[in-house]
Amino acid sequence: MTAYDQLADQLRARGIDVDAVEAALRAQVVETPSWAFGNSGTRFAIFTQPGVPRDPFEKLEDAAQVHRHTGVAPSVAIHIPWDRVDDYGALREHAERLGLRLGAMNPNLFQEQEYRLGSLCHPQAAVRRQAVDHILECIEIAGETGSDVISLFLADGTNYAGQDSFAARRRRLVESLSEVVDALPDGMELFIEYKPYEPAFYSTDIADWGSALALCQALGPQAKVLIDLGHHPQGVNIEQIVFLLSDDGRLGGFHFNDRKYGDDDVIVGSVAPFQLFLILHELIACSAFERGVRLTIDQSHNVEPKIEATIQSVENLQDAYAKALIVDGAELERAQAEGDVLAGHRVLVDAFRTDVRPLCAKVRAELGASEDPVAAFRASGYAAKIAEERVGGKAASWM
């Protein structure tokens, strides 16, 4: 008997519909970020790697390797200006030839010198105009690429008390984004990310899920909140935030990563796998997938091989999703109704401790992907091939 057969029998004995679990795993979609494949680094330095892409077209070729070996990563988020090209129709066609599509469009409002005191919240109207115009440009580009989401991370904030007025900055932000929302075509949404600190260290204009939600409510139904796992103070119950935003109809999507201390960018599930499992369980419980919640990886791999790290991230999301799908919902509801505290907890722990790798491997094989994605990628020779071919040009970089 194979490991898969043993697992399937075990799950059926627990009343789990294995066929339904496999169908859900086959339907999973994870979006990878173009910036995961270029050179990146910290505020101290950029670390180069052999074979990294020299342009957005080569970033898509690397992303296609992730999809090839995992089977569930057909969408690639892009960033402007990091992925600026002369012909976005050609970029879209290149993606389609690779079996991919272009996903969320990410404007950059944190690298221009004019944004030293903010972008959409800047005291000067000319700077706010520059920032709004950049987002409007991204909406136009999204129309050419087939993207249906503008994903906004705003670095605006202040470093010192008295630097600016909270009230004035809020008014500027709502006014600026109201113009953006008015420009969104039907079917396109604005996802608003939040972060408690950095690069500003006294106040951040969109500091938490509550301020992001209030902003979305002021902007209308096309505005939704994006949760980045690394953008919370230590100990915050992210799965509860998932419920609150989903219940309010304002959960747009995720940026998946992990962190040990203050920020993100390490492989999702590498530090807090139980939390990742609980988040996906809550998404299932809230029927968030039926509402179209988007799962996007947001990681810049500084020391680990970039394609392998992205493959591992997607694989970890497959694994956590499989575990969330095998939670015994009926037994969990019974324990909760009876006030059996530990029984309810054990239901979740039992699912989390189950080794679902044979199940995920079977699903990947059925999708035409790899049973062991990282091993298959290493054996493919692709990394050595691009290291030899991509020589002599300037590698793409996020800085």
C-alpha positions in Angstrom: 0.0 0.0 0.0 1.4 3.4 -1.0 1.7 6.3 1.4 -1.1 8.0 -0.4 -3.4 5.0 0.0 -2.7 4.8 3.7 -3.4 8.6 4.1 -6.6 8.4 2.1 -7.9 5.4 4.1 -7.0 7.3 7.3 -8.9 10.4 6.2 -12.0 8.4 5.0 -12.1 6.7 8.4 -12.4 10.2 9.9 -15.3 11.0 7.6 -13.3 13.3 5.3 -14.4 13.4 1.6 -11.0 12.8 0.0 -12.3 13.5 -3.5 -13.6 16.9 -2.5 -10.3 17.7 -0.8 -8.4 16.8 -3.9 -10.7 18.9 -6.1 -10.2 21.9 -3.9 -6.4 21.5 -4.0 -6.5 21.2 -7.8 -8.5 24.5 -7.9 -6.1 26.4 -5.7 -4.4 29.4 -7.3 -1.3 31.1 -5.9 0.0 34.3 -7.5 3.8 34.8 -7.5 5.5 38.2 -7.6 7.8 39.3 -10.3 10.1 40.9 -7.7 10.8 37.6 -6.1 13.0 36.7 -9.1 15.2 39.8 -9.5 18.2 40.8 -7.4 17.2 42.1 -4.0 18.6 42.9 -0.6 18.3 44.9 2.6 18.7 48.5 3.3 22.4 47.8 3.6 23.1 46.1 0.2 21.8 44.3 -2.8 23.0 40.7 -3.2 23.5 39.4 -6.7 22.9 35.9 -7.8 23.9 34.2 -11.1 21.1 33.8 -13.7 18.7 36.3 -12.3 16.4 37.9 -14.9 17.5 41.0 -16.9 14.1 42.2 -17.7 10.4 41.5 -17.0 10.2 38.9 -19.8 12.8 36.8 -18.1 11.1 37.2 -14.8 8.0 35.6 -16.4 10.1 32.7 -17.7 11.3 32.0 -14.1 7.8 32.3 -12.8 6.7 29.7 -15.4 9.1 27.3 -13.8 7.3 27.7 -10.5 4.0 27.0 -12.1 5.5 24.0 -14.1 6.6 22.3 -10.9 3.7 23.2 -8.6 0.7 23.3 -10.9 -1.1 26.1 -9.0 0.9 29.3 -9.8 -0.4 30.5 -13.2 -0.6 34.2 -12.2 2.2 36.7 -11.7 1.9 40.1 -10.0 3.9 42.9 -11.6 5.3 46.1 -10.3 5.6 49.5 -12.0 8.2 50.9 -12.6 10.3 47.8 -11.8 8.5 45.9 -14.7 8.1 48.8 -17.1 8.3 47.8 -20.7 7.6 49.6 -24.0 4.9 47.1 -25.1 2.6 45.7 -22.4 0.7 43.8 -25.0 3.9 41.9 -25.8 4.5 41.2 -22.2 0.9 39.8 -21.8 1.4 37.7 -24.9 4.7 36.4 -23.6 3.0 35.4 -20.3 0.3 33.6 -22.2 2.8 31.6 -24.3 4.3 30.5 -21.0 1.0 29.3 -19.7 0.7 32.3 -17.3 -1.4 35.4 -16.9 -0.5 38.8 -15.4 -2.0 39.4 -12.0 -2.1 42.3 -9.6 -0.6 45.6 -10.7 1.5 47.2 -8.0 2.3 51.0 -8.2 5.4 52.3 -6.5 4.8 55.2 -4.2 7.9 54.9 -2.0 11.1 55.3 -4.1 10.9 58.7 -5.8 12.8 61.5 -4.1 9.7 63.6 -4.1 8.1 61.1 -1.7 10.4 61.8 1.2 7.5 63.3 3.2 4.8 61.0 1.7 3.0 60.5 -1.6 -0.8 60.6 -1.4 -0.6 62.3 2.0 2.2 64.7 1.1 1.6 68.3 2.2 2.3 69.6 -1.3 -0.4 69.2 -3.9 2.1 68.8 -6.7 3.6 65.7 -5.1 0.1 64.2 -4.5 -0.7 64.9 -8.1 2.4 63.0 -9.2 1.4 60.0 -7.0 -2.2 59.9 -8.2 -1.1 60.2 -11.8 1.2 57.2 -11.3 -1.7 55.1 -10.1 -3.8 56.2 -12.9 -1.0 55.2 -15.3 -1.0 51.8 -13.6 -4.8 51.5 -14.2 -4.2 52.1 -17.9 -1.4 49.5 -17.9 -3.7 47.0 -16.2 -6.1 47.4 -19.0 -3.4 46.4 -21.4 -2.1 43.4 -19.4 -5.5 42.1 -18.4 -4.9 42.8 -14.7 -8.0 43.3 -12.6 -6.5 44.5 -9.3 -4.4 47.6 -8.3 -2.5 46.5 -5.2 -1.4 49.5 -3.2 1.2 49.6 -0.5 1.6 53.1 0.9 4.8 54.0 2.8 3.4 57.4 3.9 3.8 58.4 7.5 5.7 60.8 9.9 8.9 60.4 11.9 8.2 63.1 14.6 5.3 64.4 16.5 4.4 67.8 15.1 5.7 66.9 11.6 2.2 67.0 10.1 -1.4 66.9 11.0 -3.1 63.5 11.3 -6.4 65.1 10.2 -4.9 66.8 7.2 -3.1 63.7 6.0 -6.3 61.6 6.3 -8.2 64.2 4.2 -5.5 64.2 1.6 -5.4 60.4 1.5 -9.2 60.0 1.0 -9.3 62.8 -1.6 -6.4 61.2 -3.6 -7.8 57.7 -3.5 -11.3 58.8 -4.3 -10.0 60.0 -7.7 -8.3 56.7 -8.1 -11.4 54.7 -7.4 -13.5 56.8 -9.7 -11.0 55.9 -12.5 -11.3 52.1 -11.9 -13.2 50.4 -14.7 -15.9 47.9 -13.9 -14.5 44.6 -12.7 -11.2 46.2 -11.4 -10.6 46.5 -7.6 -8.2 48.5 -5.4 -6.5 46.5 -2.7 -5.1 48.5 0.2 -2.3 47.2 2.3 -1.4 48.3 5.8 1.8 48.3 7.9 2.4 49.5 11.5 5.8 51.1 10.9 8.7 51.5 8.5 9.8 53.5 6.8 8.1 56.0 9.0 8.7 55.6 12.8 6.2 57.9 14.5 3.0 57.4 12.6 1.9 55.5 9.5 -1.0 56.7 7.6 -2.5 53.2 7.0 -1.1 51.5 10.1 -3.5 48.5 10.7 -6.4 46.6 9.4 -8.9 48.9 11.1 -7.6 52.1 9.4 -7.4 50.2 6.1 -11.0 49.0 6.5 -12.3 52.5 7.4 -10.5 53.8 4.3 -12.1 51.2 2.1 -15.6 51.9 3.5 -15.1 55.6 2.7 -14.0 54.7 -0.9 -16.8 52.3 -1.9 -17.2 48.7 -2.8 -14.3 48.5 -5.2 -11.8 49.1 -2.4 -10.8 46.1 -0.3 -8.1 45.3 2.3 -5.0 43.3 1.6 -3.4 41.4 4.5 0.4 41.1 4.5 1.4 38.5 7.1 4.5 40.4 8.0 2.8 43.7 8.7 1.5 43.2 12.2 2.9 43.7 15.7 4.1 40.5 17.3 1.3 38.3 18.6 -1.6 39.8 16.6 -4.3 37.2 15.9 -4.3 37.4 12.0 -6.9 34.6 11.6 -9.3 36.7 13.6 -8.6 39.7 11.3 -9.4 37.3 8.4 -12.8 36.6 9.8 -13.6 40.2 10.5 -12.7 41.5 7.1 -14.3 38.6 5.3 -17.5 38.9 7.3 -17.6 42.6 6.3 -17.1 41.7 2.6 -13.8 43.7 2.5 -11.2 41.0 2.4 -9.4 41.3 -0.9 -6.4 39.2 -0.7 -3.1 38.3 1.0 0.6 38.9 0.7 2.1 35.7 2.0 5.5 35.6 3.7 6.9 34.9 7.2 9.0 36.7 9.7 10.8 36.2 13.0 10.9 39.8 14.2 9.7 43.0 12.7 9.1 42.5 9.0 8.7 39.9 6.3 10.3 38.4 3.2 11.2 34.9 4.4 9.5 31.8 3.0 5.8 31.6 4.1 5.3 28.8 6.7 9.0 28.6 7.5 8.6 30.3 10.9 4.9 30.0 11.9 3.4 27.1 10.0 0.6 26.6 12.5 -0.5 30.2 12.1 -0.5 29.7 8.3 -2.7 26.6 8.7 -5.1 28.5 11.0 -5.4 31.4 8.5 -6.3 29.0 5.7 -8.7 27.2 7.9 -10.4 30.5 8.7 -10.6 31.4 5.0 -12.4 28.1 4.3 -14.7 28.6 7.3 -15.6 32.1 6.0 -16.2 30.8 2.4 -13.6 33.4 1.4 -12.4 31.4 -1.6 -15.9 31.4 -3.0 -15.8 35.2 -2.7 -12.6 35.4 -4.8 -10.0 36.1 -2.2 -6.5 36.2 -3.8 -3.5 34.5 -2.5 -0.3 36.2 -3.5 3.3 35.6 -2.4 5.2 38.7 -1.4 8.8 37.8 -0.8 12.2 39.1 -1.9 14.7 36.3 -1.6 18.0 37.7 -0.6 20.2 34.7 0.3 18.3 31.7 -0.9 18.0 30.6 -4.6 15.1 32.7 -5.9 13.1 30.1 -8.0 13.6 27.4 -5.5 12.5 29.7 -2.7 9.3 30.6 -4.6 8.6 27.0 -5.4 9.0 26.1 -1.7 6.6 28.9 -0.7 3.9 27.7 -3.1 4.5 24.1 -1.8 4.1 25.3 1.8 0.8 27.0 0.8 -0.4 23.7 -0.8 0.5 21.8 2.3 -1.2 24.2 4.7 -4.3 24.3 2.5 -4.5 20.5 2.4 -4.3 20.4 6.2 -7.0 23.1 6.5 -9.3 21.1 4.1 -9.1 17.9 6.3 -10.3 19.6 9.5 -13.2 17.6 10.9 -15.8 20.4 10.8 -18.6 18.4 12.3 -16.5 17.3 15.3 -15.2 20.9 15.7 -18.7 22.3 15.8 -19.8 19.6 18.3 -16.9 20.4 20.6 -17.6 24.2 20.4 -21.3 23.7 21.0 -20.5 21.6 24.1 -17.9 24.0 25.4 -15.2 21.3 25.2 -12.2 23.5 25.0 -9.5 21.0 24.5 -11.5 18.8 22.1 -12.0 21.7 19.8 -8.3 22.5 19.9 -7.3 18.9 19.3 -9.5 18.7 16.1 -7.3 21.5 14.6 -4.1 20.0 15.9 -4.9 16.6 14.6 -5.3 18.1 11.1 -2.2 20.2 11.4 -0.1 17.2 12.4 -1.3 15.0 9.5 1.4 14.4 6.9 -0.4 15.5 3.7 2.6 15.4 1.5 1.4 12.2 -0.4 -1.9 13.9 -1.0 -0.3 17.1 -2.4 2.1 15.0 -4.5 -0.8 13.1 -6.1 -2.7 16.3 -6.9 0.4 17.9 -8.4 1.0 14.8 -10.6 -2.6 15.0 -11.8 -2.1 18.6 -12.7 1.0 17.6 -14.8 3.4 19.2 -12.2 6.0 17.6 -10.0 5.5 15.3 -7.1 8.6 16.8 -5.4 8.8 20.3 -6.9 12.1 21.4 -5.5 13.9 18.2 -6.3 12.4 18.2 -9.8 13.5 21.7 -10.4 17.0 21.0 -9.3 17.2 18.0 -11.6 15.9 20.0 -14.6 19.1 21.9 -15.1 17.2 25.2 -15.6 19.3 27.1 -12.9 22.6 26.2 -14.6 21.1 27.0 -18.0 20.1 30.6 -17.1 23.3 31.2 -15.2 25.2 30.5 -18.4 22.8 32.3 -20.7 22.1 35.5 -18.7 25.6 37.0 -18.7 26.7 40.4 -19.8 23.5 42.3 -19.2 22.3 44.3 -16.2 20.2 42.1 -13.9 16.8 43.3 -12.9 16.7 44.7 -9.4 14.1 46.0 -7.0 16.4 48.9 -5.9 
